[in-house]
Amino acid sequence: MKRTARIGIVGAGLGGATAASLLQRAGFSVRVFEQASAFDRIGAGIHVTANVMKVLRHLGADAKLNAIGIHPDSFVSRKWDDGAILFELPLGKEGEARYGAPYVTVHRGDLQAAISSTLAEKSIAFGKRLTDVACDAAAIRLTFADGDSADVDVLIGADGVNSKVREALVGPDKPRFTKHVAHRAIYPSKLLGGLDVRNCTKWWGPSSHILIYYITKSREEIYLVTSAPQAEWTEVQSFVACSRDEVLAAFDGFHPEVRQVIARAPELTKWPIFDREPMLSWSKGAVTLLGDACHPMRPYMAQGAAMAIEDAAVLARCFAETRFEEPGDVFAVYEATRMPRVKEVQHVSSTNRFLREPTDPTWVFGYNAITAPLHLSSTPA
C-alpha cells in the first residue's frame, strides 16, 4: 500500500488508537476522528492478557501498564454459594513464561492513555461525531455533526457496536440485546473494611456471574463487573445508574464475600450486553472495520478489546507488509487472517464457560498478532 494514502480512522478507542499508532510507525499518514470531546477515565477495569501485552510491547506501551497495573498470581474460578474453587489458572511469572508476556489488570482509562501516548501529536480530532460517509472514485468524504468534513483515501471504522461506518457498509442494523446486563463499580478498596479479597476471582452462579479484581498495583482500587439476566433494555443511554439493592437482589444467595463487595460499593452502574450475527465480510471498496464495529461479542472471555487490538495489529501489518496497492486486496488478507480466530473467540465467549473448569488457554493468550502468519488469499497483479 502506498505510504501517500490518506488513512482515516473513525473511533479513537483501544482498537482505533492501536491501528493509528502502528500505521504511523509504518510511515502512513493517519487521522483519527473521535466523537467524544476528550478521553474520560470511565469506570471500568480491563484484563490486559498476554496476547494484548505483546502488541503493547511492540508499541512501547507495556512499561506503563506494568508499572500501574496489578499482576495477579492466578485467575480463580469459584462456586457462587459455598466458594469452592472450581479451577485456578496460574499467572504471574509462570503465566508469563508460558504465554510469552505478563497478564495485567488495570483501569481501562490507563490502558487507553498508554496506547494514546504512542500516537503522533495532534493525531486525534475530538468532537467529531460521524453523520455521513460518501464514497466516489476520488475520495471518501466524511461529514460530522459539527458541520466539518474530511476527505480520506482509506477508511477504517473502529467506532464500536453502534458503528456509523458499519451502517455505511451494510445499512441500518441494530445490535442484538442478549437479555443480560453488566453491573459495574470501581471504588477504594479501603471501603471493604478489611475484607481479604484475592487479586482476580470469578464467581460462577446458575445464571449469573461476578468478576472481582484489583486494578492498581497498590491494590487501592477494586472493580466488580457482573453478568445477570434482564428481560429487556429500553434505555437510550449506553448505561444507567442502579441501586445496591438491585444488584444484591440479582446476587441473592451468593457467597458472603461477593455480597460484601457489592454492599460496600458507593455507586453502581448497569450496562446492556449486546452482540451481533457474524458478518460475511468486514470490508467494501476502500472501507473496512475492526473490533466491535464488525464482531461485537459477549464479554465472557475478557477478549472483546483484545480482539480489537489484535485486529489493529494485523491490519497495520497487512498495509505495511503485503505488496498490494489496492485497499480491497489488503483487506482480503486482513479478513482471511482474522476471521477464523475471531469466530472461535466469539463462539467460546457466547458459551460463558471459559476458565470455569480446567482449561488450557494457550490458544488465546499465546497468540502474537505481531508475528502471526498473514493468510494471503491472492497474489498481487
N, C-alpha and C positions, 0 to 999 in steps of 0.2 A: 504494500500500500504506500502511495506517495506521501512523504512527510509534509507536503504542502497542503494536504487535505485539511479543511476546517472541520474539526470534530466538535459537535455539541453534545453535552450530556444533560438530560433533564433529571434532576434529583441529586442532591449532594450528600445523601446518606452514606452508609458504610460501603455499599457496593459502588455507587457513583463516584465517591471520593477516591476509592481504591483504583478504579478504572482510570480516572483522570490522572492520578499520580503516576501510574505505571506507563500510560501513554506519553505523558510528558517526558519521562525518563528515556523513552524510546525515540524522542525527537519530534513528536507530533504536537501540533497546535490544538489546544483543548480549551473549551469554555464550558463552565458548569452553571446551570440555571436552577436556582433553588427557590421554592415558593415561600419558605419561612423568611422572616426579616432578619433572623440571626439564629445561631445554634443555642438551644436551651439545654440545660442539664436535666433532661426529662427523667422522671423517677422510674428507672428500670435498671436492673442488673443484667449481665450477659456472661455466658460461658465463652471464653476465647479458647477453643480447643486446639490441639496440636496442628491440625490441618490449616487453621487460620493463622497460627503463630508463624508458620513457615512463610506465608505471604507477608506478614508484618516484618519478619526478619529481612526479607528481600527489600522491603520498603525502608528499612531502618527505623521502624516504629516500635519494634518489640521491646527495646530497653525501657521505654516509658511505661509500658504495660507491666513489665516485670517489676519495675520499681513501685508502682502504685497498687497493683492488684495482689490478690492472695493466691498462693499455690496450694490448693487442697491436697492433703496426703492421700485422699481417696474419694471416690463417689460412692455414697452409701444408699442403698435402697432398703427401706424399712416398711413393715406391715403397718397399716393405718391405725389399728386399735391397740395391739399389745407391744408394738415397737420391735418385733422380731426382725433381725437382719435377714433380708432375702438374698442380697448379693452385695459384695463390696469390691469395687474395682480399684486396684492400686493406681495411684497417680504419683505426684511428686517426682523424685529422681528416677524411680522405677518406670513410671509412665513416660517420662522424657526420653529415657534410653530406648524404650520400646517403640514409641511413636515418632521420635525424631525431633520433638520440640516440647516445651512445657505446656501445661494446662493451667489457665489463669481465670479467675472470676473477678470481674471489675464492674464499675458503673458504666452503663452504655455510653454516657456522655464522655467519659475518659477515653474510651476506645475511639469514639468519633473524633475527639480532639487530637489523639495520637496520629490517626490517619491523615486528618486535615492538615496537620503541621508539616506534612511532606509535600504538600502542593506548592506550586509556584505562587508567588504573591499575587493577589487580586485575581485568582483563577475563578472564584465563585461570585456570581451576580445574585445577590439576595433579593427577596421581594418580587420574584419573577414567577407568578402563577400562570402556567401554560393554559391558553384557551383554544389555540388552533395550530394545526400542523398542515402546511400546504407544500406539496412536492411537485416540482416540474423538472425539466431537463437541465435547467441552470443551477438550481439550488433547492434546499429545503428551508422554507420560511417558517419561523416560529413566532407566534403572536402571543403576547402576555396581557394579563388583566390590567396592568398599569398603562397600556397603550403602546409600549415598546415592542419592537420586533427585532429579530436577528436572523441572518442567513447562514446556513452551515451546509457542508457537503455530505457529511455523515452524521446521523443522529442515533444516540443511544438512550433508550428510555430506562432510567433507573428510579422511577417515580412511584414505586410501591404498588400495593394491592389495588388501589384505585387509579391506576396509571392512565394518564391522558394520552400518552404516546401509544399505549396498547389500544386504546379506543380508536386512535387514528388508523391503526393497522387492521383491526378486526371489527370495528363498530362498537356501539354501546353494549356493555356486557357486565352486569353487576356481579361482584363476588358472592360466594355462597356462604351463608351463616351456618356454622356447624352445629348449632344448638348447644354450644359450650361457651363459657366466658372465662376470662382470666382475671382474678383479683390480684392486685399488686400493692406492695408497700415497701418503702425504704425508711428506716429510722435509726437513731443512735442505739447501738447495742447496750448501752448502759441502762436503757429502759427495760431491759429483760430482767432486771432485779437479781442478777447473779446466776440466772439460768445458764447451765453449761450446754452450749449448742455446738455440734461438730461443724466443720468448715463447709460441708456440702452434702445435704441429705434430701432425698426424695421419698416422700411418704405416699404409699400406694393404697388407695381405697377402692371399693367396689365400682364406683362410677366417677370418682373424683381423685385428684392428687394435689399435693402441695410440695413445692421445692423451696428449701430454705438454705441460704448460704450467705457468707460474708463477702463484701465487695471491696474491702480495703485491707492492705497488708496489716494495718494496725488493729483490725477487727473492730473498728469503731462504728461501722455501719453494717446493718444486716438487711437482707432482702428476702421477701417472700413473694412467690408467684404461684397461682393455682390454675387448675382447670376444673370447672364444675358445670353441671348441666343447667341450661336455661332455655326455655321453650322458644323464645323469640327475642329479637333485638330491634327495637323501634326508634332508638335514639338517633339523632342526626350527628351528634358529636362522635369523635373517634373513641372517647372514653368518658365515663361519668364517675362522680364520687359515690361511694357506697358506705354504709354503716358497718361498724364492727359486728353488731348483732346479726346482720345479714350474712356476713362471712362465717361467723361462728355457727349459725344455723346450717349453713352449707356443709360444715365440717363437724356436725354433731356426732359424738361417739368416737372421734379421733383421739389419739394419744394426748395426755395432758400437756406434753411438750409443745405439740402443734397448736393446741388451743391457747396456751400461754403466749406463744409468739404472735398469734393473731390478736389476742386481747390487749397486748401491750402496744400495738401499732397506733400512733396518734391519728393517722389518716390512711384510708384505703381507697383505691380506685378500682373500677371494673371496666374491662376491655372485651369487645366481641372477638371471637376467634373465627376467621374467615379462611376459606380456601377456594380453589377453582378446579375445574376439569383441566387436565394437561392439554397444552396447545400442540398442534401438529407441527407448527413452525413458529419460531420466535422472531422472524425477520421478513422484511419485504423491501425490495429495492435497496436503498442506502440507509434503511432504518432497522434497528434491532433492539432487543430488550434484554434486561438481566434482572436477576433476583426476583423479588415478589411481583414485579411487573409481568413476568411470564410464568413463574412457577411458585405462587404462594403455597405454603404448606402449613400443616398444623405444627405447633411449636414443641412437639413432644420428644424431639431428639436434641433440642437446642442447636439446630443446624440451619435455621432459616437465614440468618445473617451470614453464617459460614458459607452457604451455597452462593449467596450474592457476591461475597468476597472472592470465592473460587472462580465464579463466572467472570468477574472483572479481570482476574489474573490471566485466565485462559484467553479471554477476548483480546486483551492487550498483546499477548503473545501472538495471536493469530494475525493481528495487524503488523507486528514487527518482524515475525519470523517466516511467514509464508511469502511466496513470490507473486501472489495475486495482486492485481491493481484494482479490480472491481470489488466494491464492498460486498456484493452478493456472494462472490466466491470466498471472501474472507469469512463471511457469516456462515457459510455452509460448513467450513472446517470447525468453527466455534460450536455450532449446533451438534455436529457429529461427535465432537469431543465431550460436550457437557450433558447432552440429553440422557444418555444411559445412566449416568451417575445420579443425576437429579431425580430421574424417575424412580430409582431404587430408594433414595432417601425419602422421597415423598411417600412411597408405599410403606416403608418401615415407620415413618412418623405417624401415618394415619392409624396404625395398629396400636400405638401407645404402649409398647412393651419393651422398648429399647432400654437395656440395663436393669430391667426388673428382676431378671434371673441371670445366672451365669452366662456371660456374653463376651465374645471376642470382638471389640470394636475397631480392630486394626484397619479394616477396610474403610472406615470413616476417618479416624484420627491419623492414620499413617499416610494418607494421600498428600501429595505435594503438587499443587497447581502450577508451581513454577517450573517443575521438571517433568510432569506427566506427559506422555506422548500426545501429540496432536494427531487427530484422525483425519487424514487428507482424503476427502470424499471425491476429489477430482484433481486433475493436474492443470496448471496454467496453460492458456492458449499460446 
